[in-house]
Amino acid sequence: MTSRNRQLVPEAREGLNKFKMEAAQEVGVNLTDGYNGDLTSRQNGSVGGQMVKRMVEQYEKNL
């Protein structure tokens, strides 16, 4: 299986992972550096939603 998600800046992977872990901690989801397949869709969605929320806040702050 090939991934359709590709990073335009491969060096950003570490920063994105750190950002994801911070967002997970903020919403109370216990992510690990390895396998996280035991998380529910709701938990994963809350992490992604928190990440988007923070990105929008940062964008609006920089306007």
Order of alpha helices (4+ residues) and beta strands (2+ residues): alpha-alpha
